[in-house]
Amino acid sequence: MTTMIRRPRRLLLLLLFPLLALAPPPSAASRHDYGDALRKSILFFEGQRSGRLPPNQRVRWRHDSALHDGSGEGVDLTGGYYDAGDNVKFGFPMAFTATLLAWSVIDFGKSMGPELGNAISAVRWATDYLMKATSVPGVVYVQVGDAFRDHGCWERPEDMDTPRTTYKVDASRPGSDVAGETAAALAAASIVFRGRDPSYSARLLDRAISVFEFADRHRGAYSSSLRSAVCPFYCDFDGYQDELLWGAAWLHKASRRREYREYIKNNEHILGADDSINEFGWDNKHAGINVLISKVLMGNAQYLESFKLNADNFICSLLPGIFHPQIQYSPGGLLFKVGGSNMQHVTSLSFLLLAYSNYLSHSNQHVPCGSHSASPSLLRRIAKSQVDYILGDNPMRMSYMVGYGSKYPMRIHHRASSIPSVGAHPAHIGCKAGSKYYLSPNPNPNLLVGAVVGGPNLSDAFPDSRPVFQQSEPTTYINAPLVGLFAFFWAHPGNV
Ligand SMILES: *[C@@H]1O[C@H](CO)[C@@H](O)[C@H](O)[C@H]1NC(C)=O
């Protein structure tokens, strides 16, 4: 890790030039239709809906599904989102998705124009479910659906006949990771609804407070408590400590209560705030914690200065042209991290670059990176280069968002998209009967407009093949940060 040395500002400006040369050139005056991409990125969430679909549902090829979720336990667990191309409701990534959708609205809602209402509906579809999943005090329902049985079938959600087993964490089987993330989502959403639906906002915040208290009092990882159900799917490899800090950070932002600031300060080292600082995803919240807490501090306190230093270090690790063992760029300029579904890293890290650049701009700061310095505008340009890559500025000359541009993925790894819809084929298609659609070389019959897939490999190649799920599967947490990114670049076409 680079040691950070603060330098006089005049020197910073001089040192800026080498880094600017490393950053991608600005693309010719906004060739991309960020407004269209924004609309589609939100529409995607309607295709992922579980439960009873409302009359204003725009993705018409989807129908009601999983209407009895939770009934075996005597609770209503209908609704929420399928995480990706399957039919399981995984609470851990769903909560992370909700947190990031809410963060997108909090930071960039004013740039969403007529799409703001749809973005808020997307948040609410998740939080209505998370409220159900936390309605029993001391319990969080964290998953509906037997993931092994589900993954053994290629079935439409509307036909699904695999066991809808419910899994929960409680005092005897703790899950501070999933409960901490759920608290973060509810707290973040309470900010979204504060001026729009004050009573809903108050209920979200109250619930966030009690869910966080449960998460903190009964510490443990849900992947220990529920290992056979949640691993290897959304197994918490990274520990639950980061979600406790993350939950406290969002509760601090939402409630402004001193106790959460104290919690962060007192637990900073115990909970490893400075571990793996350049990760941000459904499992690992570290970079997000540091960026979010830095915002609170920017311009004033020495109070939690270490978070700002971590955030700066994280930003430096992403700069193209600077060697970092955990960050790479493809020859075509796409950010890469090891592990499947690379696009989740691209979108979540780009979101942090953009959010941080705005916080820096407001407090008139640069990021010191060893002998260099990074300006807010450099951070925005890197984020924009990633978004532009997704929309078509790449060696394949294709968009990685279904339905955007003229060339995009046609065979996404997604059950509902790849099997004829209930409207086109009303008869039931059973577990194994769906295999012929999975194996078909034909394009998917239903366009899941707005879905962004796992993306190309480190050589910028993309096979557009359903079985290659690491590259062809969309997920809700790939899209959630894009909602904020597209909104910003739509509203600021030249100002990058
Ligand atoms: C990417 O995929 C292409 C085509 O499938 C393959 O030739 C290439 O070796 C892959 N690159 C990496 C780094 O895996």
Ligand as a Chemical Component Dictionary entry (heavy atoms), coordinates in Angstrom:
data_LIG
# 
_chem_comp.id                   LIG 
_chem_comp.type                 NON-POLYMER 
_chem_comp.pdbx_formal_charge   0 
_chem_comp.three_letter_code    LIG 
# 
loop_
_chem_comp_atom.comp_id 
_chem_comp_atom.atom_id 
_chem_comp_atom.alt_atom_id 
_chem_comp_atom.type_symbol 
_chem_comp_atom.charge 
_chem_comp_atom.model_Cartn_x 
_chem_comp_atom.model_Cartn_y 
_chem_comp_atom.model_Cartn_z 
_chem_comp_atom.pdbx_ordinal 
LIG C1 C1 C 0 -11.066 -14.641 -23.914 1  
LIG O1 O1 O 0 -11.905 -15.385 -24.760 2  
LIG C2 C2 C 0 -11.310 -15.630 -26.047 3  
LIG C3 C3 C 0 -12.380 -16.269 -26.929 4  
LIG O2 O2 O 0 -13.151 -17.187 -26.231 5  
LIG C4 C4 C 0 -10.071 -16.492 -25.873 6  
LIG O3 O3 O 0 -9.463  -16.745 -27.116 7  
LIG C5 C5 C 0 -9.104  -15.758 -24.963 8  
LIG O4 O4 O 0 -7.977  -16.569 -24.690 9  
LIG C6 C6 C 0 -9.776  -15.397 -23.650 10 
LIG N1 N1 N 0 -8.871  -14.547 -22.876 11 
LIG C7 C7 C 0 -8.603  -14.780 -21.600 12 
LIG C8 C8 C 0 -7.650  -13.844 -20.943 13 
LIG O5 O5 O 0 -9.098  -15.693 -20.971 14 
# 
loop_
_chem_comp_bond.comp_id 
_chem_comp_bond.atom_id_1 
_chem_comp_bond.atom_id_2 
_chem_comp_bond.value_order 
_chem_comp_bond.pdbx_ordinal 
LIG C1 O1 SING 1  
LIG C1 C6 SING 2  
LIG O1 C2 SING 3  
LIG C2 C3 SING 4  
LIG C2 C4 SING 5  
LIG C3 O2 SING 6  
LIG C4 O3 SING 7  
LIG C4 C5 SING 8  
LIG C5 O4 SING 9  
LIG C5 C6 SING 10 
LIG C6 N1 SING 11 
LIG N1 C7 SING 12 
LIG C7 C8 SING 13 
LIG C7 O5 DOUB 14 
# 
